[in-house]
Amino acid sequence: MEKNNIPCKIVEDLLPSYIDEILSNEVSESVQIHLNSCEKCRIKLSDIKLELAEGKIQNQQKDAAFIKGIKKYKHYVIGMAIGAGIPIGALLLFILWVMVISMNS
């Protein structure tokens, strides 16, 4: 089916770029004219916009879960750093103490 000399298949291929507003003015205008007269392509445009919106929601949910996970384990990491730091600090103090004693002997 053709509307305004542009086949629906071509318009369907252009819809993602049309949504992103990266088409030239002339091509965008031609797509808009086609959409004004073609219900099938308008439905396809709506479907693509819906898919994009759902994808954004899923990405936001994944991002929120990731951040929540980071916050959850932040205290764990801090505890591990302190837990590892104490024995390492004690070992360094012991080595320093041994060096001081050996210099005084």
N, C-alpha and C positions, 0 to 999 in steps of 0.2 A: 504494500500500500504506500503510495506517495502523497505527500502533502507539500504544496509549494515547491515542487521539484526536488525535494530532498527525501530520499527513501527512509522509512522508519528504521531500518537496520543501521544506517549511518547516524541518524539522530541518537539511537540507543547507544552507539559507540561513543558519541560526543557527550552524553549526559554527565558522566563523572567530571569531565573538564568544565562543563557548563556549571555544575554545582560549585566547583572550586573557583569559578570565575577567571579561568585562564585562557579562554577562547578570545580570538580577536573580536572586535566590536561587530564586524560584519557577520561572522559565523555565529556569534551569540544571538544576534538579531534574527538570523535565519532559523536558528533552533527555536527561539521564542515564537516566531510566526508559526512554525510547524506545531509546536506544543499547543498553541491557541486553537488549532483546528484538528488535533489528533488526540482523542481520548486515550487510546492505547499507550501512546508515549507519555502522556501526563501520568497515567497509572504507574508506568515504569519509573518515571522520575520520582514519584511519591515512594515507591518501593525502595529505590536506592537511598533516598533521604532517610527512610525508616531504618534501613540496614546500617547506615552510617551512625545514626543516633544510638541504636542498640550497641554498636561497636564501641562508641564513646563511653556509654554507660558501663559496659563490661570492662573497658580499660580503666575507668575511674574506680570501679570496684576492686580490680586487681591492684591498682596503685594504693588504694586505701588499706587493703589487706597487707601489702608489702610494708607500708609505713607502720601499721599496727604491729607487725612482726618485729620490725626494727626496734620500736619502743619497748616491746615486751622483753627482748633480749639485751637491751641496753644495760640494764642493771646486772644481768648475768655477766656481760663482758667486763663491766666495771669491777665486779666481784672477782672475776678471774684475774684481772690485771693486778688488783690489790693482793690477791692470794699468791700470785706468782712473784710479785714485787717484794713481799716480806722475806721469803727465803733467799731470794737473790741478794737483797740488801744485807741480810744477815751473813751470807757467804762472803760478800765483799768486805764487810766489817771484820770478819774473822781473818781473811787473807791480809788485810791491812794490819790487824793486831799482830799476826804472826810475823809480818815483815818488820814491824816496829820492835818487837821483842828480839828478833834475830839481829837487828842493827845495834841494839843496846848490849848484846852479849859479846 
